[in-house]
């Protein structure tokens, strides 16, 4: 019995010493990997000479969007509920709405993907028309408890 308890304690200690932990997704600062993704995305737009928007509208997903910063440089990050999208499209004629996806791990890399949807009124029916030209993957590695940016993949159609 004592031997079993000792084995469990040693196993827990070994796992805690060798495991990597990141608890930065709840922080509302630049250390948050979702905020890092948008920071890198805005730098990517600038480097590609693509117009940087004044406001990025992000579809509300309480698990992912509750800790996003509200501003990066001159760009405002505005999380909106799906029920508010139609009101905003009525006011502005169209918007680009970003859908953020959870952090994933693949091929020894971590990545966050998001899809910018162009949202307009559907000309043939009531409701909204969502279109996209692909997605973006912001890719990181994880070393010593820190996500380190590697690259952005533009997965355009």
C-alpha positions as CSV (number, residue, x, y, z in Angstrom):
1,X,0.0,0.0,0.0
2,X,2.8,2.4,0.9
3,X,4.6,1.4,-2.2
4,X,1.6,2.3,-4.3
5,X,1.1,5.7,-2.7
6,X,4.8,6.4,-3.1
7,X,4.7,5.4,-6.8
8,X,1.7,7.8,-7.4
9,X,3.5,10.7,-5.6
10,X,6.7,10.2,-7.6
11,X,4.7,9.9,-10.9
12,X,2.8,13.2,-10.1
13,X,6.1,15.0,-9.3
14,X,7.7,13.7,-12.5
15,X,4.8,14.8,-14.6
16,X,4.7,18.2,-13.1
17,X,8.4,18.8,-13.5
18,X,8.5,17.8,-17.2
19,X,5.1,19.1,-18.5
20,X,4.8,22.4,-20.1
21,X,2.0,24.6,-19.0
22,X,0.6,27.8,-20.6
23,X,-2.1,29.7,-18.7
24,X,-2.2,32.8,-20.8
25,X,-5.5,32.6,-22.6
26,X,-7.3,34.4,-19.7
27,X,-5.0,37.4,-19.7
28,X,-6.2,40.6,-21.5
29,X,-2.7,41.6,-22.6
30,X,-0.2,40.8,-25.3
31,X,0.8,37.5,-23.6
32,X,-2.6,36.0,-24.5
33,X,-2.0,33.8,-27.5
34,X,-5.3,34.9,-29.2
35,X,-4.2,38.6,-28.8
36,X,-0.8,37.6,-30.2
37,X,-2.5,36.2,-33.2
38,X,-4.3,39.4,-34.0
39,X,-1.1,41.4,-33.4
40,X,0.7,39.3,-35.8
41,X,-2.2,39.4,-38.3
42,X,-2.2,43.2,-38.3
43,X,1.6,43.2,-38.9
44,X,1.1,40.8,-41.7
45,X,-1.5,43.1,-43.3
46,X,0.9,46.0,-43.0
47,X,3.8,44.0,-44.5
48,X,1.6,42.9,-47.4
49,X,0.5,46.5,-48.0
50,X,-3.1,45.5,-47.3
51,X,-5.4,48.2,-45.8
52,X,-5.5,47.8,-42.0
53,X,-9.1,48.1,-40.7
54,X,-10.1,50.7,-38.1
55,X,-12.2,48.0,-36.4
56,X,-12.1,44.2,-36.5
57,X,-15.5,42.7,-35.8
58,X,-15.1,39.3,-34.1
59,X,-17.9,36.8,-33.7
60,X,-18.6,36.3,-30.0
61,X,-17.5,33.0,-28.5
62,X,-17.3,33.4,-24.8
63,X,-14.7,30.7,-24.5
64,X,-12.3,32.5,-26.8
65,X,-13.2,36.1,-27.0
66,X,-13.7,37.1,-23.4
67,X,-10.0,38.0,-22.9
68,X,-9.3,39.8,-26.1
69,X,-7.8,43.2,-25.9
70,X,-10.1,46.0,-27.1
71,X,-7.4,47.8,-29.1
72,X,-4.2,46.9,-30.9
73,X,-2.4,50.0,-32.2
74,X,-5.0,52.1,-34.0
75,X,-7.3,49.1,-34.6
76,X,-10.3,48.4,-32.3
77,X,-11.2,44.8,-31.7
78,X,-15.0,44.6,-31.2
79,X,-16.6,41.3,-30.1
80,X,-20.2,41.2,-31.3
81,X,-23.0,38.7,-30.8
82,X,-24.6,37.0,-33.8
83,X,-27.9,38.8,-32.9
84,X,-26.1,42.2,-33.4
85,X,-24.6,41.3,-36.8
86,X,-27.7,42.1,-38.9
87,X,-28.2,45.5,-37.1
88,X,-24.6,46.4,-37.9
89,X,-24.9,45.3,-41.6
90,X,-28.1,47.4,-41.9
91,X,-26.2,50.4,-40.6
92,X,-23.0,49.9,-42.6
93,X,-24.2,47.9,-45.7
94,X,-21.5,45.3,-45.1
95,X,-18.9,44.2,-42.6
96,X,-16.0,41.8,-42.3
97,X,-16.7,39.4,-39.4
98,X,-13.9,37.3,-38.0
99,X,-14.7,33.8,-36.7
100,X,-12.0,32.7,-34.3
101,X,-11.2,29.0,-33.7
102,X,-9.6,27.4,-30.6
103,X,-5.9,26.8,-30.3
104,X,-4.9,23.6,-32.0
105,X,-1.8,21.4,-32.1
106,X,-0.6,19.7,-35.3
107,X,2.8,18.6,-36.6
108,X,4.6,19.9,-33.5
109,X,3.1,23.4,-33.9
110,X,0.3,25.3,-32.3
111,X,-1.9,27.4,-34.4
112,X,-4.9,29.6,-34.1
113,X,-7.1,30.0,-37.2
114,X,-9.7,32.5,-38.1
115,X,-11.9,33.2,-41.0
116,X,-12.8,36.7,-42.2
117,X,-16.3,36.6,-43.6
118,X,-17.7,39.3,-45.7
119,X,-21.3,39.8,-44.5
120,X,-23.9,41.5,-46.6
121,X,-27.6,41.3,-47.1
122,X,-28.6,38.3,-49.2
123,X,-30.0,39.8,-52.4
124,X,-32.2,36.8,-53.2
125,X,-33.6,36.1,-49.7
126,X,-34.2,37.6,-46.3
127,X,-31.2,37.3,-44.1
128,X,-27.5,37.7,-44.4
129,X,-25.0,36.4,-46.9
130,X,-21.6,35.2,-45.6
131,X,-18.7,34.8,-48.0
132,X,-15.1,34.2,-47.4
133,X,-11.9,33.8,-49.4
134,X,-10.2,31.5,-47.0
135,X,-8.7,31.5,-43.6
136,X,-5.5,32.5,-41.8
137,X,-3.4,30.3,-39.5
138,X,-1.2,32.0,-37.0
139,X,1.4,29.4,-36.1
140,X,3.5,29.2,-32.9
141,X,5.9,26.9,-31.3
142,X,5.9,26.4,-27.5
143,X,9.1,26.7,-25.7
144,X,9.8,27.1,-21.9
145,X,6.1,28.0,-21.3
146,X,6.0,30.7,-24.0
147,X,4.3,30.7,-27.4
148,X,6.8,31.9,-30.0
149,X,5.5,33.2,-33.3
150,X,6.7,31.3,-36.4
151,X,4.6,32.4,-39.3
152,X,1.2,33.2,-40.8
153,X,-0.3,30.9,-43.5
154,X,-2.9,32.6,-45.7
155,X,-5.1,29.7,-46.8
156,X,-6.9,31.7,-49.5
157,X,-9.2,30.0,-51.9
